[in-house]
Amino acid sequence: MPSKNVTDKVPNGALRLVEIGEGCHAFAEEKEGKKQLNMTVYSGGVIQGHWWWGNLAVDLKGMKFEKSKYPVLENHNTSLKIGFTGKPIVDGSIKLDPNTTQFVSTEESEKFQTTSEEGFPYQASMYAIPTVIERVKEGEKSEVNGFTMKGPCTIWRKSKFQEASVCVFGWDKQTEASVFSKDQTTELEFEEIGGDAETFNDSTNTVTVTIKKEEVKEMPDTVEKLQEKYPNLIKEITDGLSAAHSTEIDGLKADNEKLTAENVRLSAENESQGKRVDQLEKKDIIRTEKEIKSDAERIIDTKLADSDLEDRVKVKVRRLLNHEKFVKDDVLDTVAFSEVVDKEIKDFEDAGMTTVLGRGGAFRTEEEDDEEAKLDKDDDEAADKMAEMAGVSLKKE
């Protein structure tokens, strides 16, 4: 198979491989009381329609790991550090070894751990540098990672692993970031094997057009001349662009429908949770108020039971006592309230409204009954007068 040494400027983004799909993922999980990073950066399969390489596969046998530690970043940004890892595990895929991977104490690392544990779907990406590239022509085949690839396609036969990254989106969402940029390039030296065509990569669309060298003797300098001389080529480009745009639009529509459905679901879930929270808050308020009232009544009951006041006077004293102004932050100040209850009881006891032992009996005379009635009346009038002084009316409507 023919080979040649090539020095070429390759866009930065072409060296950061984000494999779209379920195969490559990154999430934090807790095992045996320790946070671990579960991350597969390459599934070993075909990266379909890569914007620079076309259909691409990375030969797992040719992946080299020349360092003892590798950084784990967010979106390949060296200022956003997630952690570091030892040599990845290569077993039909490339994944980080949880036992040699450690998180670092940075804001972005802690945020990643929290959001991924909550279920946020991070993707995984790797940064590697190819040193031997195989170009498989259309109509030809090549074996890699246990399966057969049909040309046209590209295979990184040998490459050097550089770092792993957690990503929110793939390259197409990161066109402004220099690490994913098409405009900023890195000069690479690599060996190219196979192929007899030059590949022209459109910088804004996922379209790869192959032109055999012997067919091109002079490149037309206008679109009209190009259309006239290479109508099939123009048709291929036009069809490719249309298909790419159509696929992209369909994908955006599908994503939008999924997001809309998810928003509806989350809105319904939030509304339901809001109602449950309101109900719980209402129950908690009622329970707290009942407990406060119960505590106040228990203090009043205890104090009145220990006093010498007449029962009918106790009823009036009870109506004078209001615990509400002794409640702060949903807590009853039992000490202050007890002191007020004691003071009210003492005022009535000092006024002589206490139980008189021996008063009354089964064989009282009419004069004794009259005297008892007079005493009761006097007690009532004294209690009413004290209540009026306190700004409370004890008279029955």
C-alpha positions in Angstrom: 0.0 0.0 0.0 1.5 3.4 -1.0 2.5 5.8 1.7 3.9 9.3 2.0 5.0 11.7 4.7 2.6 14.7 4.9 2.9 18.1 6.7 -0.5 19.7 6.8 -2.4 22.3 8.8 -5.4 20.6 10.5 -8.2 22.6 12.2 -8.1 22.4 16.0 -11.6 21.0 16.1 -10.7 18.1 13.9 -8.5 16.7 16.6 -11.2 16.8 19.3 -13.5 13.8 18.6 -17.0 13.9 20.0 -18.8 10.7 19.1 -22.5 11.5 19.1 -24.8 8.9 20.6 -25.2 6.7 23.7 -21.8 5.0 23.4 -19.7 7.9 24.8 -20.8 9.3 28.1 -19.5 10.9 31.3 -21.1 10.9 34.7 -20.1 10.9 38.3 -21.3 8.2 40.6 -20.7 7.2 44.2 -19.3 3.7 45.0 -18.4 2.5 48.4 -18.5 6.0 49.7 -16.2 7.5 47.1 -17.0 9.7 44.0 -15.9 8.0 40.8 -15.9 9.1 37.2 -17.6 6.8 34.7 -16.4 7.9 31.2 -16.1 6.3 27.8 -14.4 8.6 25.4 -14.5 6.4 22.3 -16.7 3.4 21.6 -14.4 1.9 19.0 -17.0 2.4 16.2 -17.4 4.7 13.2 -17.8 8.4 13.7 -20.2 9.1 10.9 -19.8 12.1 8.6 -17.1 13.9 10.5 -16.9 17.4 9.1 -13.1 17.1 8.3 -12.3 13.4 8.1 -15.6 12.0 6.6 -16.5 8.6 8.1 -13.7 8.1 10.7 -12.5 5.3 12.9 -9.6 5.3 15.3 -7.6 2.0 15.4 -7.6 1.0 19.1 -4.4 -1.1 18.6 -2.5 1.9 17.3 -3.5 4.3 20.2 -0.5 5.3 22.2 -0.5 6.4 25.9 2.9 8.0 26.6 2.1 9.8 29.9 1.4 8.5 33.4 -1.4 11.1 33.9 -3.8 12.8 31.6 -6.1 15.9 32.3 -9.9 15.6 32.3 -11.3 18.9 31.2 -14.7 20.5 30.3 -15.0 21.2 26.6 -11.2 20.7 26.1 -10.7 24.1 27.9 -7.5 24.0 29.9 -9.0 26.6 32.4 -11.9 24.3 33.2 -10.4 21.4 35.1 -12.6 18.4 36.1 -9.8 16.0 37.3 -7.0 13.8 36.1 -6.6 10.1 35.2 -4.1 7.4 34.6 -3.7 5.3 31.5 -7.2 4.7 30.1 -8.6 1.1 29.6 -8.6 -0.1 26.0 -11.0 -3.1 25.7 -13.1 -2.7 22.5 -13.4 1.0 23.5 -11.4 3.7 25.3 -12.7 4.5 28.8 -11.1 6.0 31.9 -10.2 3.7 34.7 -12.3 4.8 37.7 -9.6 3.5 40.1 -6.9 5.9 38.7 -9.2 8.9 38.0 -9.6 11.6 40.6 -11.7 14.8 40.8 -10.1 18.1 41.6 -11.5 20.8 43.9 -12.7 23.3 41.3 -16.1 25.0 40.8 -16.6 23.4 37.4 -15.7 19.9 38.8 -18.1 20.2 41.7 -20.8 21.5 39.3 -20.2 18.6 36.9 -20.4 16.0 39.8 -23.7 17.5 41.1 -25.4 17.9 37.7 -24.4 14.5 36.4 -25.6 12.8 39.6 -28.9 14.6 39.0 -29.1 13.0 35.5 -27.7 15.6 33.2 -26.6 13.8 30.0 -23.0 14.8 29.5 -21.1 13.5 26.4 -17.5 12.4 26.4 -14.8 13.5 24.0 -11.1 12.9 23.5 -8.3 14.9 22.1 -5.7 12.8 20.1 -3.1 13.5 17.5 -2.9 11.1 14.5 0.6 10.0 13.3 -0.4 7.4 10.6 -3.6 8.0 8.6 -5.1 5.6 6.1 -7.3 6.9 3.3 -9.7 4.2 2.0 -11.0 4.9 -1.5 -14.5 4.5 -2.7 -15.2 0.9 -3.5 -12.5 -0.4 -1.3 -12.6 -1.9 2.2 -10.4 -2.0 5.3 -10.5 -3.8 8.6 -10.4 -1.9 11.9 -11.4 -2.7 15.5 -13.0 -6.0 14.4 -15.2 -4.7 11.7 -15.0 -3.7 8.0 -15.1 -0.1 6.8 -16.2 0.7 3.3 -14.6 3.6 1.5 -14.5 6.5 1.2 -13.4 6.8 4.8 -10.5 7.6 7.1 -8.8 5.5 9.7 -6.3 6.8 12.2 -4.0 3.8 12.2 -1.7 5.3 14.9 -2.4 8.2 17.2 -1.4 9.7 20.5 -3.9 10.3 23.3 -3.8 13.8 24.8 -6.7 14.3 27.2 -10.4 13.6 27.8 -13.2 16.1 28.2 -16.8 16.1 29.4 -19.0 18.0 26.9 -22.5 19.4 26.9 -22.7 19.4 23.1 -20.6 18.2 20.2 -18.4 20.2 17.9 -21.3 21.7 16.0 -22.4 23.6 19.1 -18.9 24.9 19.8 -18.0 26.7 16.6 -16.9 29.8 18.6 -14.5 27.9 20.9 -10.9 27.9 19.7 -10.4 24.3 20.7 -13.2 23.3 18.3 -12.5 25.9 15.7 -12.3 25.3 12.0 -10.3 28.5 11.4 -7.6 28.0 14.0 -5.2 25.2 12.9 -2.4 23.0 14.1 0.4 21.9 11.9 0.8 18.1 11.9 3.3 15.8 10.5 2.0 12.3 9.8 2.3 9.3 7.4 -0.5 8.9 5.0 -1.2 5.5 3.5 -3.6 4.5 0.7 -5.7 6.7 -1.5 -5.0 8.6 -4.7 -7.3 11.5 -4.3 -7.3 14.9 -2.7 -10.1 15.7 -0.2 -11.7 19.1 -0.1 -13.5 19.8 3.1 -16.2 22.4 3.1 -15.7 24.6 6.2 -19.3 25.1 7.0 -21.0 21.9 5.9 -20.5 18.1 6.4 -19.7 17.4 2.8 -16.6 15.7 1.4 -16.0 15.7 -2.4 -13.3 13.5 -3.9 -11.7 14.4 -7.3 -9.2 12.1 -9.0 -6.0 14.0 -9.8 -5.8 12.9 -13.4 -9.2 14.4 -14.1 -8.3 17.9 -13.1 -5.8 19.7 -15.3 -7.1 23.3 -14.9 -9.5 24.5 -12.2 -12.1 26.9 -13.6 -12.0 30.4 -12.1 -15.7 31.1 -12.2 -18.8 29.2 -11.0 -20.3 29.3 -14.5 -17.1 27.7 -16.0 -17.1 25.1 -13.2 -20.7 24.3 -13.9 -20.0 23.9 -17.6 -16.9 21.8 -17.2 -17.9 19.7 -14.2 -21.7 19.5 -14.1 -21.6 16.2 -12.2 -19.3 17.6 -9.6 -21.6 20.6 -9.1 -24.6 18.3 -8.8 -22.8 16.2 -6.2 -21.9 19.2 -4.2 -25.5 20.6 -4.4 -27.1 17.3 -3.5 -24.6 16.8 -0.7 -25.4 20.3 0.7 -29.1 19.8 0.4 -28.9 16.4 2.1 -26.8 17.8 4.9 -29.1 20.7 5.5 -32.2 18.5 5.3 -30.7 16.1 7.8 -29.7 19.0 10.1 -33.2 20.6 9.9 -34.8 17.2 10.6 -32.5 16.8 13.6 -33.3 20.2 14.9 -37.0 19.6 14.5 -36.8 16.3 16.4 -34.7 18.0 19.1 -37.2 20.8 19.4 -40.1 18.3 19.7 -38.3 16.4 22.4 -37.5 19.7 24.3 -41.2 20.8 24.0 -42.4 17.5 25.4 -39.9 17.6 28.2 -40.9 21.2 29.1 -44.6 20.1 29.2 -43.7 17.2 31.5 -41.5 19.3 33.8 -44.2 22.0 34.0 -46.8 19.5 35.1 -44.4 17.9 37.5 -43.5 21.3 39.0 -47.2 22.2 39.4 -47.9 18.9 41.1 -44.9 19.4 43.4 -46.0 23.0 44.1 -49.4 21.8 45.3 -47.9 19.1 47.5 -45.5 21.7 49.0 -48.5 24.1 49.7 -50.4 21.3 51.4 -47.4 20.4 53.5 -46.9 24.0 54.5 -50.6 24.4 55.4 -50.5 21.3 57.6 -47.3 22.5 59.2 -48.8 25.9 60.0 -52.0 24.3 61.5 -49.9 21.8 63.6 -47.6 24.6 64.9 -50.6 26.9 65.8 -52.3 24.0 67.6 -49.1 23.2 69.6 -48.7 26.9 70.6 -52.3 27.2 71.7 -52.1 23.8 73.6 -48.9 25.0 75.4 -50.7 28.3 76.4 -53.8 26.5 77.6 -51.7 24.0 79.6 -49.9 26.9 81.4 -53.3 28.6 82.2 -54.9 25.4 83.3 -51.9 24.6 85.6 -51.8 28.1 87.1 -55.5 28.3 87.7 -55.7 24.9 89.2 -53.0 25.8 91.7 -54.8 29.1 92.6 -57.5 29.7 95.2 -59.8 31.6 92.8 -63.5 30.8 92.6 -64.3 28.6 89.5 -66.5 31.3 88.0 -63.7 33.9 88.5 -61.3 31.5 86.8 -63.4 31.6 83.7 -63.2 35.4 83.6 -59.5 35.3 84.3 -59.0 32.9 81.4 -60.8 35.3 79.0 -58.4 38.1 80.0 -55.3 36.1 79.0 -54.1 36.3 75.3 -51.0 34.3 74.4 -50.7 35.7 70.8 -48.5 38.6 71.8 -46.0 36.2 73.4 -45.4 34.3 70.1 -42.3 35.1 68.1 -41.1 33.2 65.1 -43.8 30.5 65.7 -42.5 29.9 69.3 -44.4 30.7 72.5 -42.3 32.5 75.2 -43.5 30.3 78.0 -41.6 32.1 80.7 -43.0 35.6 79.9 -46.5 34.2 79.4 -46.4 32.3 82.7 -45.4 35.5 84.5 -48.4 37.3 83.1 -50.7 34.5 84.1 -49.3 34.6 87.6 -49.8 38.3 87.8 -53.4 38.2 86.6 -54.2 35.5 89.2 -52.5 37.4 91.9 -54.5 40.6 91.1 -57.8 38.7 91.5 -56.6 36.9 94.6 -55.5 40.2 96.2 -59.0 41.5 95.4 -60.4 38.8 97.6 -62.0 36.6 94.8 -60.8 33.4 96.4 -62.7 30.3 97.6 -63.9 30.7 101.2 -63.9 27.4 103.0 -66.9 26.7 105.1 -69.1 29.1 103.0 -72.2 27.2 102.0 -73.5 23.9 103.1 -76.4 21.5 102.8 -78.5 23.2 105.6 -77.8 26.9 105.1 -80.3 29.4 106.3 -82.1 31.9 104.1 -79.9 34.6 105.6 -76.8 32.6 104.7 -78.0 32.2 101.1 -78.7 35.9 100.9 -75.2 36.6 102.2 -73.7 34.2 99.7 -75.5 35.8 96.8 -74.4 39.2 98.0 -70.7 38.0 98.2 -71.0 36.5 94.7 -72.4 39.8 93.3 -69.6 41.8 94.9 -67.1 39.4 93.5 -68.6 39.7 90.0 -68.6 43.5 90.2 -65.0 43.6 91.3 -64.0 41.2 88.5 -65.8 43.2 85.9 -64.2 46.4 87.2 -60.7 44.9 86.9 -61.5 43.6 83.4 -62.7 47.1 82.3 -59.4 48.6 83.6 -57.6 46.0 81.5 -59.7 47.0 78.5 -61.7 43.7 78.3 -65.4 43.3 78.8 -66.5 40.2 80.8 -70.3 41.0 80.7 -72.4 38.5 78.8 -74.1 39.8 75.7 
